[in-house]
Amino acid sequence: MACGTGQWTVELARHATTVTAVDAAPEALAICRQRAGAAHVQLVEADLFTWRPPERYDFVFFSAWLSHVPPQRFAAFWALVADCLTPDGRVFVIDELPAVAAVERPAAAQPVPAVHREVAGGQVFRAVKVLYAPDELQGRLDALGWKADIRTVGWRYFSTSLRRRRRSTC
Ligand SMILES: C[S@@+](CC[C@H](N)C(=O)[O-])C[C@H]1O[C@@H](n2cnc3c(N)ncnc32)[C@H](O)[C@@H]1O
């Protein structure tokens, strides 16, 4: 999900029989195609807040995406992730820790946590950027029925493997 320029898609494609990589930006997908284009890699241009999975997958991966999901859409987004998965499917997430705020430019008085980002040429954009502490994220995921094993990687990153908690049948 939100494959961007495909730095991870190319790695996933080494291990998977088929990969479906979704992103909203055609420019990013064009680079992803150059990097990871192969018969078993399908690139889909779509908005993940409206996209519906055409099938179920064994594995869902996203990096540097969860922090761009507005808090108001958190639960609906994780419902989409659940809809993407086979019953034994797994999820793996990489994102940034709150300490990264020190190297961002927080945007004041926004309806959601956001930062300013300057691109080549000097244009400045706002980006949603929600930095979860591992305990807070664990609590939110737990409340939605996910079993998450969150690990920090240095000061900047965390990764977590997740699966749906099985519902009791009695
Ligand atoms: C920070 S980049 C991460 C790219 C990639 N996952 C990586 O780790 O290199 C965030 C990506 O989210 C994509 N994106 C933003 N809003 C989106 C949306 N509503 N639906 C799908 N992709 C979106 C952007 O186009 C961008 O490629």
PDBQT file of the ligand as one rigid body, heavy atoms in Angstrom, charges set to zero:
ROOT
HETATM    1  C1  LIG A 201       6.197   8.863   2.158  1.00  0.00    +0.000 C 
HETATM    2  S1  LIG A 201       5.692   8.103   0.666  1.00  0.00    +0.000 S 
HETATM    3  C2  LIG A 201       6.104   6.405   1.016  1.00  0.00    +0.000 C 
HETATM    4  C3  LIG A 201       6.418   5.611  -0.204  1.00  0.00    +0.000 C 
HETATM    5  C4  LIG A 201       6.899   4.182   0.018  1.00  0.00    +0.000 C 
HETATM    6  N1  LIG A 201       5.954   3.412   0.804  1.00  0.00    +0.000 N 
HETATM    7  C5  LIG A 201       8.264   4.136   0.640  1.00  0.00    +0.000 C 
HETATM    8  O1  LIG A 201       8.401   3.707   1.787  1.00  0.00    +0.000 OA
HETATM    9  O2  LIG A 201       9.220   4.493  -0.045  1.00  0.00    +0.000 OA
HETATM   10  C6  LIG A 201       3.928   8.123   0.802  1.00  0.00    +0.000 C 
HETATM   11  C7  LIG A 201       3.220   7.643  -0.433  1.00  0.00    +0.000 C 
HETATM   12  O3  LIG A 201       1.818   7.689  -0.196  1.00  0.00    +0.000 OA
HETATM   13  C8  LIG A 201       1.175   7.997  -1.424  1.00  0.00    +0.000 C 
HETATM   14  N2  LIG A 201      -0.172   8.476  -1.122  1.00  0.00    +0.000 N 
HETATM   15  C9  LIG A 201      -0.545   9.633  -0.540  1.00  0.00    +0.000 A 
HETATM   16  N3  LIG A 201      -1.869   9.704  -0.396  1.00  0.00    +0.000 NA
HETATM   17  C10 LIG A 201      -2.366   8.542  -0.919  1.00  0.00    +0.000 A 
HETATM   18  C11 LIG A 201      -3.670   8.007  -1.050  1.00  0.00    +0.000 A 
HETATM   19  N4  LIG A 201      -4.738   8.676  -0.610  1.00  0.00    +0.000 N 
HETATM   20  N5  LIG A 201      -3.800   6.786  -1.615  1.00  0.00    +0.000 NA
HETATM   21  C12 LIG A 201      -2.717   6.099  -2.056  1.00  0.00    +0.000 A 
HETATM   22  N6  LIG A 201      -1.457   6.551  -1.941  1.00  0.00    +0.000 NA
HETATM   23  C13 LIG A 201      -1.282   7.755  -1.373  1.00  0.00    +0.000 A 
HETATM   24  C14 LIG A 201       2.073   9.041  -2.045  1.00  0.00    +0.000 C 
HETATM   25  O4  LIG A 201       1.845   9.146  -3.437  1.00  0.00    +0.000 OA
HETATM   26  C15 LIG A 201       3.460   8.481  -1.684  1.00  0.00    +0.000 C 
HETATM   27  O5  LIG A 201       3.955   7.651  -2.716  1.00  0.00    +0.000 OA
ENDROOT
TORSDOF 0
